[in-house]
Amino acid sequence: MSNDDERLRDFIAADLADIATTHMPFGKYGPEHFPPRGLPLYDLPVEYLAWFARKGGFPKGRLGELLRIVHQMKVDGLDEVFDELRRRAGGRRPLRTPNRRGNQHFE
């Protein structure tokens, strides 16, 4: 393996490690709506990430870089890469609050 390949592998590993531990710090999927830390980046809906891409870009800094990576992976059909991260965290976080009135049956 060449030095360039090793560096690329190290960069990808570092990005995935950061994605695994970073939660959305603001907005619709932030701590206010998903306490205590917000939704993990890898569980953000692709439509939400696409909104950032369309509306003038992702946030500046490392958060923006990680959101861009997650968006691209989801668009490319690589969401299953995050399955191991979800498993370690106890499963996918639900995006909607459960219906507290019980099941609704429509006939």
MODELLER restraints for C-alpha pairs under 7 A, 6 or more apart:
rsr = mdl.restraints
at = mdl.atoms
rsr.add(forms.Gaussian(group=physical.xy_distance, feature=features.Distance(at['CA:19:A'], at['CA:41:A']), mean=6.28, stdev=0.5))
rsr.add(forms.Gaussian(group=physical.xy_distance, feature=features.Distance(at['CA:19:A'], at['CA:42:A']), mean=6.75, stdev=0.5))
rsr.add(forms.Gaussian(group=physical.xy_distance, feature=features.Distance(at['CA:19:A'], at['CA:66:A']), mean=6.34, stdev=0.5))
rsr.add(forms.Gaussian(group=physical.xy_distance, feature=features.Distance(at['CA:20:A'], at['CA:85:A']), mean=6.14, stdev=0.5))
rsr.add(forms.Gaussian(group=physical.xy_distance, feature=features.Distance(at['CA:22:A'], at['CA:40:A']), mean=6.03, stdev=0.5))
rsr.add(forms.Gaussian(group=physical.xy_distance, feature=features.Distance(at['CA:22:A'], at['CA:41:A']), mean=6.19, stdev=0.5))
rsr.add(forms.Gaussian(group=physical.xy_distance, feature=features.Distance(at['CA:23:A'], at['CA:37:A']), mean=6.19, stdev=0.5))
rsr.add(forms.Gaussian(group=physical.xy_distance, feature=features.Distance(at['CA:23:A'], at['CA:38:A']), mean=5.35, stdev=0.5))
rsr.add(forms.Gaussian(group=physical.xy_distance, feature=features.Distance(at['CA:23:A'], at['CA:39:A']), mean=5.28, stdev=0.5))
rsr.add(forms.Gaussian(group=physical.xy_distance, feature=features.Distance(at['CA:23:A'], at['CA:40:A']), mean=4.13, stdev=0.5))
rsr.add(forms.Gaussian(group=physical.xy_distance, feature=features.Distance(at['CA:23:A'], at['CA:41:A']), mean=5.34, stdev=0.5))
rsr.add(forms.Gaussian(group=physical.xy_distance, feature=features.Distance(at['CA:24:A'], at['CA:30:A']), mean=5.01, stdev=0.5))
rsr.add(forms.Gaussian(group=physical.xy_distance, feature=features.Distance(at['CA:24:A'], at['CA:38:A']), mean=5.11, stdev=0.5))
rsr.add(forms.Gaussian(group=physical.xy_distance, feature=features.Distance(at['CA:24:A'], at['CA:39:A']), mean=5.46, stdev=0.5))
rsr.add(forms.Gaussian(group=physical.xy_distance, feature=features.Distance(at['CA:24:A'], at['CA:40:A']), mean=6.16, stdev=0.5))
rsr.add(forms.Gaussian(group=physical.xy_distance, feature=features.Distance(at['CA:24:A'], at['CA:41:A']), mean=5.94, stdev=0.5))
rsr.add(forms.Gaussian(group=physical.xy_distance, feature=features.Distance(at['CA:25:A'], at['CA:31:A']), mean=6.32, stdev=0.5))
rsr.add(forms.Gaussian(group=physical.xy_distance, feature=features.Distance(at['CA:25:A'], at['CA:37:A']), mean=6.98, stdev=0.5))
rsr.add(forms.Gaussian(group=physical.xy_distance, feature=features.Distance(at['CA:25:A'], at['CA:38:A']), mean=6.01, stdev=0.5))
rsr.add(forms.Gaussian(group=physical.xy_distance, feature=features.Distance(at['CA:29:A'], at['CA:38:A']), mean=5.82, stdev=0.5))
rsr.add(forms.Gaussian(group=physical.xy_distance, feature=features.Distance(at['CA:29:A'], at['CA:39:A']), mean=5.57, stdev=0.5))
rsr.add(forms.Gaussian(group=physical.xy_distance, feature=features.Distance(at['CA:30:A'], at['CA:37:A']), mean=6.95, stdev=0.5))
rsr.add(forms.Gaussian(group=physical.xy_distance, feature=features.Distance(at['CA:30:A'], at['CA:38:A']), mean=4.08, stdev=0.5))
rsr.add(forms.Gaussian(group=physical.xy_distance, feature=features.Distance(at['CA:30:A'], at['CA:39:A']), mean=6.26, stdev=0.5))
rsr.add(forms.Gaussian(group=physical.xy_distance, feature=features.Distance(at['CA:31:A'], at['CA:37:A']), mean=4.76, stdev=0.5))
rsr.add(forms.Gaussian(group=physical.xy_distance, feature=features.Distance(at['CA:31:A'], at['CA:38:A']), mean=3.90, stdev=0.5))
rsr.add(forms.Gaussian(group=physical.xy_distance, feature=features.Distance(at['CA:41:A'], at['CA:67:A']), mean=6.93, stdev=0.5))
rsr.add(forms.Gaussian(group=physical.xy_distance, feature=features.Distance(at['CA:42:A'], at['CA:70:A']), mean=6.36, stdev=0.5))
rsr.add(forms.Gaussian(group=physical.xy_distance, feature=features.Distance(at['CA:42:A'], at['CA:82:A']), mean=6.36, stdev=0.5))
rsr.add(forms.Gaussian(group=physical.xy_distance, feature=features.Distance(at['CA:43:A'], at['CA:92:A']), mean=6.81, stdev=0.5))
rsr.add(forms.Gaussian(group=physical.xy_distance, feature=features.Distance(at['CA:46:A'], at['CA:71:A']), mean=6.22, stdev=0.5))
rsr.add(forms.Gaussian(group=physical.xy_distance, feature=features.Distance(at['CA:46:A'], at['CA:74:A']), mean=6.42, stdev=0.5))
rsr.add(forms.Gaussian(group=physical.xy_distance, feature=features.Distance(at['CA:49:A'], at['CA:71:A']), mean=5.67, stdev=0.5))
rsr.add(forms.Gaussian(group=physical.xy_distance, feature=features.Distance(at['CA:52:A'], at['CA:58:A']), mean=5.27, stdev=0.5))
rsr.add(forms.Gaussian(group=physical.xy_distance, feature=features.Distance(at['CA:58:A'], at['CA:64:A']), mean=4.90, stdev=0.5))
rsr.add(forms.Gaussian(group=physical.xy_distance, feature=features.Distance(at['CA:58:A'], at['CA:68:A']), mean=6.86, stdev=0.5))
rsr.add(forms.Gaussian(group=physical.xy_distance, feature=features.Distance(at['CA:73:A'], at['CA:79:A']), mean=6.39, stdev=0.5))
rsr.add(forms.Gaussian(group=physical.xy_distance, feature=features.Distance(at['CA:86:A'], at['CA:92:A']), mean=5.61, stdev=0.5))
